[in-house]
Amino acid sequence: MAGIARRTGRTPAQVLLRWSLQHGLVVVAKSTHRDRIHENAQIHDFTLSAEDMAELDALDRTGGTDRALEAKWW
């Protein structure tokens, strides 16, 4: 992920937020720091390539979201 952040000139947080956006996920980024809030909002002026998306998708070790639902975490 750090490589993608360097290639795109973004932070790792921005890359993950953009990955979520491109997958159609709703994410609420939280921070109490004004600069991070501003930084997190700067994800609408770039897109991740199909290769970048595939690289990030490959980080999934659960085999899909269904495993995350096997047990209550709350």
Residue pairs with C-beta under 8 A, 6 or more apart in sequence:
1 12
1 15
1 16
1 56
1 59
2 12
4 15
4 48
4 52
4 55
4 56
5 11
5 12
5 14
5 15
7 52
8 15
8 46
8 48
8 52
10 18
10 42
10 43
10 46
11 39
13 29
13 36
13 39
13 40
14 39
14 40
14 42
14 43
15 48
15 52
15 56
16 56
17 27
17 29
17 40
17 43
18 43
18 46
18 47
18 48
19 48
19 52
19 53
19 56
20 26
20 27
21 27
21 43
21 44
22 47
22 48
22 53
29 37
29 40
31 37
31 40
48 56
62 68
